[in-house]
Amino acid sequence: MTKDKIKNKNRTMSIFYANLFGMILGIILTFGLNAVWQKYEDKKKTRKMTTLLIKELEVNKKWFQVQEKEFKQHIHAYNMLLAADKQWESIHEDSLQVYLGIINSPVYPFSTSAWQIFQNSDIIQKLSDKDLLIVLTDCYNYININYDMIMKEYWNKKGDELPIEFINDVNALLDELMTKKESFRFLKFVENTGFLFHNISNIETMIDRVISQLDN
């Protein structure tokens, strides 16, 4: 083989390896950039999701705070009903209006929509902080249990206590309420044991802790 042929062969091989190296480097850069971009997109999606969860938890915290306020008002009004011994005219009108729902506290919605979206998304699989996932799950479970109890044991029964046929006759309505006493019994139980107020305090503390972790 002549020197020229050997030189041409070496040049051809050099070009081949240079092209091969360039192609491999291009593939590596492409996959690397894609991985970096995907990581950025995942982080952005996670941030949006955590922002939704934070907003939802803040709204739910306010919902429980309103419940606590209304329970205390209703317990006070109920104690006045008991003390009146059916002398309804002796009850202060404001207390009566509070118990009958004529005066309402600010209404905050209760929602677990963001939590449901989070559970059904691929973000939950990519979450690196598994401890945060456990804390979030415990928090929403505790929230849901107490929400169901409040709605079922008090508000649903209270709604049943206020029959529409008595709505224009306050004295007849109060007489009817005192014969049922379903939510009254629940209120007295809450007042005597303090368990629900304790639960609401725990919920507020738990929500604050979870929000702090989500915000990091």
Residue pairs with C-beta under 8 A, 6 or more apart in sequence:
1 9
42 123
42 126
45 123
46 123
46 126
46 127
49 114
49 117
49 118
49 121
49 123
50 214
50 215
52 114
52 117
52 118
53 114
53 115
53 118
53 136
53 214
54 211
54 214
54 215
55 114
56 111
56 112
56 113
56 114
56 115
57 139
57 207
57 210
57 211
58 207
58 211
59 108
59 109
59 110
59 111
60 110
60 111
60 143
60 207
61 203
61 204
61 207
61 208
62 108
63 108
63 109
63 110
63 147
64 143
64 146
64 200
64 203
64 204
65 200
65 204
66 105
66 106
66 107
66 108
67 150
67 200
68 197
68 200
69 105
70 105
71 154
71 187
71 190
71 196
71 197
73 98
73 99
74 98
74 99
74 187
75 187
75 188
75 190
75 191
76 95
76 98
77 91
77 95
77 96
77 98
77 99
78 99
78 184
78 187
78 188
80 91
80 92
80 95
80 96
81 91
81 99
81 174
81 177
81 178
84 90
84 91
86 174
86 175
86 178
88 96
88 170
88 171
88 174
94 103
96 170
97 103
100 162
100 170
100 173
101 162
110 147
112 140
112 143
112 144
115 136
115 140
118 124
118 136
124 133
127 133
129 213
132 213
132 214
135 209
135 210
135 213
136 210
136 214
138 206
139 206
139 207
139 210
142 199
142 202
142 203
142 206
143 203
143 207
146 196
146 199
146 200
146 203
149 196
150 196
153 183
153 186
154 183
154 186
154 187
157 182
157 183
157 186
158 183
160 180
160 182
161 176
161 177
161 180
161 182
161 183
162 173
162 177
163 173
163 176
166 172
166 173
166 176
167 173
177 184
190 196
190 197
